[in-house]
């Protein structure tokens, strides 16, 4: 499996997103407008928007392209559908629940089998949750100091409206599918649609 080893703060600065979106409570001391002086072409803007979403969700090109193809086949706007598909991944849900500090950590925890969906253990980070699904940390894992520490550190983090989170029970229920208004960063998904439509 390919791993993105880019420095997170440097990448956040280039893509114009806050490190808080990635779950990192740090700020870069460098000039945030350093890259904005250069004129960016239309293709450059489209590519940057695609790179931003791929970086946020920790994805490589092939699976990201697959998600876009699925989004195009669904009813409604392809860009909005893409956000829905990315947000409903199990690793992202674990991060949104506050059971992991970053999406990278959430991906690893899911891969190691620490989460259940409707009582069944799932170790596939790309597993798509549906409305009514109950996601929880495994009984055995709840006792670990790791999860107790993570829950303490993420106590101030706001949880999205589409998830009903119960931190005491280490669980969450999906009330509805996520939509673009639920995300905590700006995404111009129409640029990605234009890029892939060429």
Backbone as numpy.savetxt, mean C-alpha at the origin, in Angstrom:
# Nx Ny Nz CAx CAy CAz Cx Cy Cz
12.70 -13.72 -6.21 11.86 -12.53 -6.21 12.74 -11.28 -6.21
12.42 -10.34 -7.07 13.18 -9.09 -7.14 12.87 -8.21 -5.94
13.89 -7.52 -5.44 13.72 -6.65 -4.28 14.19 -5.25 -4.64
13.38 -4.25 -4.29 13.76 -2.86 -4.53 14.58 -2.36 -3.35
15.85 -2.04 -3.61 16.73 -1.63 -2.51 17.06 -0.14 -2.55
16.25 0.64 -3.26 16.47 2.09 -3.32 16.33 2.70 -1.93
17.17 3.72 -1.60 16.99 4.41 -0.31 15.61 5.07 -0.28
14.84 4.78 0.76 13.44 5.22 0.80 13.30 6.74 0.79
14.07 7.45 1.62 13.93 8.91 1.67 14.28 9.56 0.33
15.33 9.06 -0.30 15.75 9.60 -1.60 14.65 9.38 -2.65
14.08 8.19 -2.64 13.02 7.85 -3.61 11.76 8.68 -3.35
11.42 8.86 -2.07 10.24 9.67 -1.71 10.41 11.10 -2.21
11.62 11.62 -2.04 11.90 13.00 -2.47 11.76 13.12 -3.99
12.29 12.14 -4.72 12.22 12.16 -6.19 10.77 12.07 -6.67
9.98 11.20 -6.02 8.59 10.99 -6.46 7.62 12.01 -5.88
8.11 12.85 -4.95 7.27 13.90 -4.38 6.23 13.42 -3.40
6.56 12.35 -2.64 5.62 11.86 -1.62 6.24 11.97 -0.24
5.40 12.06 0.77 5.88 12.15 2.14 6.34 10.77 2.62
7.45 10.70 3.38 7.87 9.40 3.93 6.81 8.77 4.84
5.90 9.60 5.38 4.82 9.08 6.23 3.92 8.11 5.46
3.79 8.31 4.15 2.98 7.41 3.30 3.58 6.01 3.34
4.91 5.95 3.45 5.61 4.66 3.49 5.69 4.11 4.92
5.17 4.87 5.89 5.21 4.43 7.29 6.49 4.82 8.00
7.24 5.77 7.42 8.51 6.18 8.02 8.38 7.60 8.55
8.69 7.76 9.82 8.53 9.05 10.48 9.83 9.85 10.43
10.26 10.19 9.23 11.50 10.96 9.05 11.27 12.00 7.98
12.04 13.06 8.04 11.98 14.08 6.99 13.38 14.29 6.44
13.46 14.50 5.15 14.74 14.78 4.54 15.08 16.25 4.73
16.37 16.55 4.97 16.79 17.93 5.16 17.13 18.62 3.84
17.09 17.89 2.76 17.46 18.48 1.47 16.31 19.30 0.89
16.65 20.13 -0.07 15.68 21.01 -0.70 14.62 20.20 -1.44
13.34 20.28 -1.03 12.31 19.48 -1.69 12.00 19.94 -3.11
12.39 21.18 -3.45 12.10 21.70 -4.79 13.27 21.56 -5.75
14.29 20.81 -5.37 15.50 20.69 -6.19 15.21 20.12 -7.58
14.30 19.12 -7.65 14.00 18.49 -8.94 12.93 19.22 -9.75
12.22 20.16 -9.11 11.09 20.81 -9.79 11.54 21.87 -10.78
12.81 22.21 -10.79 13.29 23.25 -11.72 13.37 22.73 -13.15
13.55 21.41 -13.28 13.65 20.82 -14.61 12.27 20.68 -15.24
12.19 20.94 -16.54 10.92 20.78 -17.24 10.72 19.30 -17.52
9.56 18.79 -17.14 9.27 17.36 -17.33 8.30 17.19 -18.49
8.60 16.26 -19.38 7.73 15.99 -20.53 6.46 15.28 -20.06
5.50 15.19 -20.97 4.24 14.51 -20.66 4.51 13.04 -20.33
5.38 12.41 -21.13 5.75 11.01 -20.87 6.43 10.88 -19.51
7.29 11.86 -19.19 8.00 11.85 -17.90 7.04 11.90 -16.72
5.98 12.71 -16.84 4.98 12.82 -15.77 4.21 11.51 -15.61
3.87 10.90 -16.75 3.12 9.63 -16.72 3.97 8.53 -16.08
5.24 8.48 -16.50 6.15 7.46 -15.96 6.37 7.64 -14.47
6.51 8.90 -14.03 6.75 9.19 -12.61 5.55 8.76 -11.76
4.35 8.97 -12.29 3.13 8.60 -11.56 3.06 7.08 -11.40
3.44 6.35 -12.46 3.46 4.88 -12.40 4.52 4.42 -11.40
5.70 5.04 -11.44 6.78 4.68 -10.52 6.38 4.94 -9.07
5.59 6.01 -8.87 5.16 6.36 -7.51 4.28 5.25 -6.93
3.28 4.81 -7.69 2.39 3.75 -7.19 3.14 2.44 -7.00
4.03 2.11 -7.94 4.82 0.89 -7.81 5.68 0.93 -6.56
6.26 2.08 -6.26 7.13 2.23 -5.09 6.32 2.15 -3.79
5.18 2.83 -3.74 4.35 2.84 -2.53 3.92 1.42 -2.16
3.48 0.65 -3.16 2.96 -0.70 -2.88 4.03 -1.79 -3.02
5.26 -1.39 -3.30 6.37 -2.35 -3.36 6.23 -3.38 -4.45
5.92 -2.92 -5.66 5.67 -3.85 -6.76 6.66 -3.65 -7.90
6.85 -4.71 -8.67 7.67 -4.65 -9.87 6.73 -4.48 -11.07
7.28 -4.31 -12.26 6.50 -3.96 -13.45 5.48 -5.02 -13.85
5.88 -6.30 -13.87 4.96 -7.34 -14.38 3.68 -7.46 -13.55
3.76 -7.60 -12.21 2.51 -7.68 -11.44 1.70 -6.38 -11.50
2.41 -5.23 -11.57 1.70 -3.95 -11.64 0.91 -3.87 -12.94
1.52 -4.30 -14.05 0.85 -4.31 -15.35 -0.36 -5.24 -15.32
-0.21 -6.37 -14.63 -1.32 -7.32 -14.49 -2.50 -6.67 -13.76
-2.20 -5.92 -12.69 -3.26 -5.21 -11.95 -3.96 -4.20 -12.85
-3.18 -3.51 -13.69 -3.78 -2.52 -14.60 -4.72 -3.21 -15.60
-4.30 -4.36 -16.12 -5.14 -5.10 -17.08 -6.45 -5.55 -16.41
-6.36 -5.98 -15.14 -7.57 -6.35 -14.40 -8.47 -5.13 -14.19
-7.85 -3.99 -13.85 -8.60 -2.75 -13.60 -9.35 -2.29 -14.85
-8.74 -2.49 -16.03 -9.39 -2.11 -17.29 -10.63 -2.95 -17.57
-10.60 -4.21 -17.16 -11.73 -5.12 -17.43 -12.89 -4.90 -16.46
-12.63 -4.25 -15.33 -13.68 -3.99 -14.34 -14.56 -2.82 -14.78
-15.77 -2.73 -14.20 -16.66 -1.60 -14.49 -16.13 -0.34 -13.84
-16.36 0.80 -14.49 -15.91 2.08 -13.92 -14.59 2.53 -14.52
-14.00 3.55 -13.89 -12.74 4.11 -14.38 -11.58 3.17 -14.05
-10.71 2.96 -15.02 -9.57 2.06 -14.85 -8.64 2.55 -13.74
-8.42 3.87 -13.66 -7.53 4.43 -12.64 -8.05 4.20 -11.23
-9.37 4.42 -11.03 -9.98 4.19 -9.72 -9.95 2.71 -9.35
-10.21 1.86 -10.35 -10.19 0.40 -10.13 -8.79 -0.07 -9.73
-7.77 0.56 -10.33 -6.38 0.20 -10.01 -6.08 0.48 -8.54
-6.52 1.64 -8.04 -6.32 1.99 -6.62 -7.05 0.97 -5.73
-8.28 0.61 -6.11 -9.06 -0.38 -5.35 -8.33 -1.71 -5.26
-7.79 -2.17 -6.39 -7.07 -3.44 -6.41 -5.80 -3.40 -5.56
-5.05 -2.30 -5.66 -3.80 -2.19 -4.90 -4.07 -2.09 -3.40
-5.10 -1.31 -3.03 -5.42 -1.12 -1.61 -5.97 -2.40 -0.97
-6.62 -3.25 -1.77 -7.23 -4.46 -1.19 -6.29 -5.66 -1.13
-5.00 -5.44 -1.40 -4.00 -6.50 -1.21 -3.84 -6.77 0.29
-3.60 -8.01 0.65 -3.50 -8.38 2.07 -2.35 -7.67 2.78
-1.19 -7.51 2.10 -0.08 -6.84 2.76 -0.41 -5.37 3.05
-1.14 -4.73 2.14 -1.55 -3.34 2.37 -2.57 -3.25 3.50
-3.49 -4.23 3.56 -4.50 -4.24 4.63 -3.83 -4.40 5.99
-2.82 -5.27 6.07 -2.07 -5.46 7.32 -1.41 -4.15 7.75
-0.87 -3.41 6.78 -0.25 -2.10 7.06 -1.31 -1.10 7.51
-2.44 -1.05 6.80 -3.52 -0.10 7.14 -4.14 -0.40 8.50
-4.13 -1.67 8.90 -4.66 -2.07 10.22 -3.78 -1.55 11.35
-2.52 -1.24 11.03 -1.57 -0.85 12.07 -0.86 -2.04 12.67
-0.79 -3.16 11.94 -0.11 -4.36 12.42 1.29 -4.48 11.84
1.72 -3.45 11.12 3.08 -3.38 10.58 3.45 -1.91 10.44
4.74 -1.62 10.61 5.19 -0.23 10.54 5.27 0.27 9.10
5.63 -0.61 8.17 5.72 -0.25 6.75 5.08 -1.35 5.91
4.83 -1.04 4.64 4.26 -2.06 3.75 5.28 -3.17 3.50
6.56 -2.82 3.47 7.59 -3.85 3.29 7.54 -4.85 4.44
7.42 -4.32 5.66 7.34 -5.19 6.83 6.06 -6.02 6.79
4.95 -5.39 6.36 3.66 -6.10 6.26 3.77 -7.26 5.28
4.45 -7.01 4.16 4.63 -8.07 3.15 5.38 -9.25 3.74
6.42 -8.96 4.52 7.22 -10.02 5.13 6.40 -10.79 6.18
5.64 -10.06 7.00 4.83 -10.71 8.05 3.75 -11.60 7.44
3.13 -11.13 6.36 2.12 -11.96 5.68 2.79 -13.20 5.09
3.93 -12.99 4.45 4.67 -14.11 3.85 5.09 -15.17 4.85
5.30 -14.75 6.10 5.70 -15.69 7.16 4.49 -16.33 7.85
3.29 -16.04 7.34 2.09 -16.71 7.83 1.55 -16.21 9.15
1.71 -14.92 9.45 1.22 -14.36 10.71 -0.23 -13.89 10.65
-0.86 -13.96 9.47 -2.23 -13.42 9.33 -3.21 -14.49 8.84
-4.47 -14.31 9.27 -5.55 -15.18 8.81 -6.62 -14.33 8.13
-7.31 -14.93 7.18 -8.47 -14.29 6.54 -9.65 -15.23 6.76
-10.66 -14.75 7.47 -11.83 -15.57 7.83 -11.42 -16.86 8.53
-10.41 -16.77 9.40 -9.98 -17.91 10.20 -8.98 -18.83 9.53
-8.71 -18.63 8.23 -7.75 -19.49 7.52 -6.45 -18.72 7.31
-5.33 -19.40 7.57 -4.02 -18.77 7.43 -3.72 -18.50 5.96
-3.30 -17.26 5.67 -2.95 -16.87 4.30 -1.55 -16.29 4.32
-0.66 -16.82 3.45 0.72 -16.32 3.42 1.08 -15.74 2.04
0.06 -15.25 1.34 0.27 -14.64 0.01 0.02 -13.14 0.13
1.07 -12.31 0.06 0.89 -10.86 0.22 -0.07 -10.23 -0.78
-0.16 -10.80 -2.00 -1.02 -10.22 -3.03 -2.48 -10.70 -2.94
-2.80 -11.50 -1.93 -4.17 -12.00 -1.76 -5.13 -10.82 -1.67
-6.23 -10.87 -2.46 -7.18 -9.75 -2.48 -8.32 -10.00 -1.51
-8.52 -9.06 -0.59 -9.61 -9.18 0.37 -10.91 -8.71 -0.26
-12.02 -9.22 0.26 -13.35 -8.85 -0.25 -14.17 -8.24 0.88
-15.30 -7.65 0.52 -16.21 -7.06 1.51 -16.69 -8.16 2.45
-16.62 -7.90 3.75 -17.06 -8.87 4.76 -15.95 -9.75 5.30
-14.77 -9.73 4.65 -13.64 -10.54 5.13 -13.14 -10.03 6.48
-12.75 -10.97 7.34 -12.17 -10.60 8.63 -10.70 -11.00 8.62
-9.85 -10.02 8.78 -8.40 -10.24 8.76 -7.91 -10.13 10.20
-7.09 -11.09 10.62 -6.60 -11.07 12.00 -5.19 -11.63 12.08
-4.51 -11.28 13.16 -3.19 -11.84 13.44 -3.42 -13.22 14.06
-2.63 -14.22 13.67 -2.77 -15.58 14.22 -2.68 -15.56 15.74
-3.40 -16.47 16.39 -3.43 -16.56 17.86 -2.03 -16.62 18.45
-1.19 -17.47 17.87 0.17 -17.67 18.39 1.00 -16.38 18.28
0.84 -15.66 17.17 1.63 -14.45 16.91 1.23 -13.28 17.80
-0.03 -13.27 18.26 -0.51 -12.17 19.11 0.27 -12.04 20.41
0.81 -13.15 20.87 1.55 -13.15 22.14 2.96 -12.58 21.99
3.43 -12.47 20.75 4.82 -12.03 20.54 5.00 -10.55 20.87
6.18 -10.24 21.38 6.50 -8.85 21.74 6.51 -7.97 20.51
6.83 -8.56 19.36 6.90 -7.81 18.09 5.57 -7.13 17.78
4.48 -7.90 17.79 3.17 -7.33 17.45 2.68 -6.35 18.51
2.94 -6.65 19.78 2.53 -5.73 20.84 3.24 -4.39 20.69
4.52 -4.45 20.32 5.32 -3.23 20.12 4.82 -2.44 18.90
4.51 -3.14 17.82 4.01 -2.49 16.60 2.67 -1.80 16.87
1.78 -2.47 17.58 0.47 -1.88 17.90 0.64 -0.60 18.72
1.57 -0.61 19.66 1.85 0.60 20.46 2.35 1.73 19.58
3.27 1.41 18.67 3.87 2.43 17.80 2.89 2.99 16.77
1.90 2.21 16.39 0.95 2.67 15.37 -0.37 3.16 15.96
-0.43 3.34 17.26 -1.66 3.78 17.92 -2.21 5.10 17.38
-1.33 6.04 17.03 -1.78 7.34 16.53 -2.16 7.35 15.06
-1.86 6.29 14.36 -2.11 6.23 12.91 -3.61 6.12 12.63
-4.09 6.94 11.69 -5.51 6.89 11.35 -5.77 5.69 10.42
-6.85 4.99 10.70 -7.21 3.84 9.87 -8.25 4.27 8.85
-8.22 3.70 7.65 -9.19 4.11 6.62 -10.62 3.71 6.98
-11.59 4.43 6.41 -13.01 4.21 6.72 -13.51 2.86 6.23
-12.85 2.30 5.23 -13.33 1.01 4.68 -12.95 -0.18 5.55
-12.13 0.07 6.59 -11.73 -1.00 7.52 -12.27 -0.71 8.91
-12.84 -1.71 9.54 -13.29 -1.60 10.94 -12.25 -2.33 11.79
-11.33 -1.56 12.39 -10.17 -2.14 13.08 -10.43 -2.27 14.58
-10.07 -3.44 15.12 -10.13 -3.69 16.56 -8.72 -4.07 17.01
-7.98 -3.06 17.50 -6.57 -3.30 17.85 -6.41 -4.26 19.04
-7.38 -4.24 19.96 -7.31 -5.15 21.12 -7.38 -6.61 20.68
-8.19 -6.86 19.64 -8.36 -8.23 19.15 -7.40 -8.54 17.99
-6.54 -7.56 17.64 -5.59 -7.74 16.53 -6.32 -8.13 15.24
-7.47 -7.50 14.98 -8.26 -7.88 13.81 -8.90 -6.67 13.14
-9.42 -6.89 11.94 -10.13 -5.85 11.20 -11.13 -6.52 10.26
-12.22 -5.80 9.98 -13.23 -6.31 9.05 -13.34 -5.33 7.89
-13.48 -5.86 6.68 -13.61 -5.02 5.49 -15.08 -4.63 5.33
-15.40 -3.34 5.54 -16.77 -2.84 5.43 -17.19 -2.64 3.98
-16.25 -2.16 3.18 -16.52 -1.90 1.77 -15.18 -1.92 1.04
-15.23 -1.90 -0.27 -13.99 -1.86 -1.04 -13.40 -0.45 -0.98
-12.07 -0.34 -0.94 -11.45 1.00 -0.89 -11.64 1.75 -2.21
-11.62 3.08 -2.13 -11.69 3.89 -3.35 -10.65 5.01 -3.26
-10.42 5.76 -4.34 -9.36 6.77 -4.34 -9.46 7.82 -3.23
-10.66 8.08 -2.71 -10.80 9.08 -1.64 -10.24 8.59 -0.31
-9.96 7.29 -0.21 -9.45 6.71 1.05 -7.93 6.76 1.17
-7.22 7.07 0.11 -5.76 7.02 0.17 -5.19 8.30 0.77
-3.99 8.18 1.36 -3.38 9.30 2.09 -2.27 9.98 1.27
-2.34 9.88 -0.04 -1.38 10.54 -0.92 -2.12 10.95 -2.20
-1.53 11.84 -2.97 -2.16 12.28 -4.22 -1.77 11.33 -5.35
-2.77 10.89 -6.09 -2.50 9.98 -7.21 -3.27 10.44 -8.43
-2.55 10.70 -9.51 -3.18 11.09 -10.77 -3.18 9.86 -11.67
-4.13 8.98 -11.39 -4.15 7.67 -12.07 -4.45 7.79 -13.56
-5.08 8.90 -13.98 -5.37 9.05 -15.41 -4.07 9.09 -16.23
-2.96 9.53 -15.59 -1.67 9.56 -16.28 -1.17 8.14 -16.55
-1.43 7.23 -15.60 -1.02 5.83 -15.78 -1.86 5.18 -16.88
-3.15 5.51 -16.90 -4.03 4.99 -17.94 -3.55 5.45 -19.32
-3.18 6.75 -19.40 -2.67 7.29 -20.66 -1.37 6.60 -21.08
-0.50 6.35 -20.09 0.79 5.71 -20.38 0.61 4.31 -20.96
-0.24 3.51 -20.31 -0.46 2.14 -20.77 -1.33 2.06 -22.03
-2.04 3.14 -22.34 -2.92 3.12 -23.52 -2.18 3.46 -24.81
-0.90 3.83 -24.69 -0.14 4.22 -25.90 0.13 3.01 -26.79
